[in-house]
Amino acid sequence: MTSKMPVGARLSGLPPVVSPHARVLILGSFPGIASLRARQYYGHPQNHFWRILEALWPQDVLPTGPGSYTERCQWLLDHRLGVWDVYASCVREGSLDTSIREAIVNDFASLRAHCPGLSAIAHNGAESFKHAPQVLRSLHLPAVDAANAPIESIKLPSTSPANASWSFERKLAAWSDLMARHGLL
């Protein structure tokens, strides 16, 4: 297989992984090539996403191996997490956020009914966080500073392998702080 998707083709993202019990919604920008091919969030083996979550809850074994994605999603939901992306579709060659063109933002308005207990939206990286005010407005929430918002909106360091300026330990600390603030640790 080649590492590129067809040039100029509109790529469609993945469906949300959410439940009514989700307290923290993790929003990425758009799945990379490895994730799109696998039809799995954070499917690139060098992405720190799953490794960080496993480090946060070491007592709960994260399912691994072929065919474990459905169980991983249930593991997320059991930890009161949801996962989705800011973009529903885009045109992009490669996996870098800087290559995203003609992006269409997901419809977050319906999410409130599916996740009534949300207390935080964790943007996995800067590209996702650029849309924080729009996401809050879609949820019919004021786009105010995090200290006064009914739902905290925070930019976390990207778990992408392209974010090499942050060590795993530094990423883990930032993600741990958020989960602890929302009673998940």
N, C-alpha and C positions, 0 to 999 in steps of 0.2 A: 504494500500500500504506500502511496505517496503521502507526504506530510501536509499537503495542501488540499483544501477544498476547492471546488471549481471556482475560478476567478469570475467575479461579477454575479455569482449566484446568491440569492437571498437565502440566508440560513435561519432556521427556526430553532428557538431555544427549547428548554425542557419544561415540563409541567411543574407546578409548585409541589413541594413536600410539606404539607401543613396539617394541623389538626386543631380542634377547638381548645386543646390543652396547651398549645404553644405559647410560651412567654417571650421568647426571643426569636425573631425572624432574621436569618442571615441572608443578606442580599449581595450576590456577586454582580458582576457586570453582564457577562455573557459567557457561556461555556467555551472552552478551548477546543481545538480539534479532537484531542484524545477523548474528552468528555462527550462531544457530539457523536463521535463514532461509537462509543460505548453506550450512549444514551444514559449517562450517569453523571451526577454532579461530582466535580472534583475528581475526574477519572485519570488525570495525569499522575503517574506514580511518584513524581517528585514534588507534587503539590503538598503542602504541609497541612491542609485542612483536616483530613481524617486523623493524622498523627497528633495534631493539637488536641482535637476532641478526645482522643483516646488517652492522652496525658492528663486531661482535666478529670476524667472519670476512670482511673486505672483499675478500680475494683470491678468495673463492668467490661467484660471482654467484647471488643468490637469485632463483629463477624468479618472474616476475611476469606479469600479464595474465590474461585469461579462461581458465579451464580449467587454471591452473597449480597448483591446490591439491595435487593428488596429487604433483607434483614438489616442492612445498614440503615436504610431509611426508617425502619421501625425503631431501631436503636436511637436515631435522632429524635423521633417523636416521643419515645419513652423518656428522653431527657428534656422534654418540653421545648424542643427546638424545631424551627421550620427553616426551609431553604428554598430560595427562588433567585431569580436574577432580575435586574432592572430592565434589561432589554428582552422583548419578546422575539425580535428578529433583527437582523442587520445584514449588511454586506461586509465581508471581511476576508482578507487573504491572510492566512496564518492564524496565530492565537493571541497576538498582542492587542491590548485594549486600544493602543494608539492607531491600530489599523481598522477600527470599527467605523463604518460609514453607513449612512442612511438608516440609522437605528430607529426602531419603533419601541417605545416604552410599554412595559406590561401594564395591564389594567389592574391597578391596586384597589380600586373602589370596592370590588366584591370581596376582597380579602378580609375586611373587618368582620363580616358575618361568619367567616370560616375560622377566625382566630380572635374571638372576643376577649381573651385574656392576655393579649400582647402587651408587654411592658417596655419592649425595646426593639429597635430595628438596628441591626449590626451590619454596617456596610463593609463588606470584605474588599477594602481598597478604595483608592481615590476616585476611580471612574464611577463606581456605584454611588459614592458619597456625593458626587456632583448633583445627583438627582434627589437628595434628601428632602429638600423643601417640597418638590413635586410629589414625592411619595406620601409625605404627611398630608398635603392638601388632598390627595386622592383618597386618603383614609378619613377625610373630613376633620383633620386635626390642624390646629394652627402651627405654622412653621415658625416657632419661637426658639429661644435658646434652650439647650438641653435641660437646664435646671428647672425650667418652668413648663416643659412640654408634658402632656399626659402620657406620651410614649417617648422614651429616650431614643434619639437618633444619633448614632455614634459612628465615626470612621475608625475601623480597626485596620491594622497593618495587613496588607494582602498576603494570603497564604500561597500565592503563586510562586513558582520557582524563579520568575522574572524579578521578584522582590528580594534580591540577594543582599540588599543593604541592611536588612533586619535579620538578626540571627534567629534561629528557632526558639531559643530561650526568651528572647525579647518579645517575639510574637506571642508565645505562650503566656507570658506575664500580662500582656494587654488583653488577650482573650479571657484569661482567668479573672481579671478585675471586673470585666463586664458581667460574666456569669455569676460571680459572687454578689455583685450589686443587685442582681435580679433573683436571688435566692435559689440559684441552680446548683451551687456547690456546697 
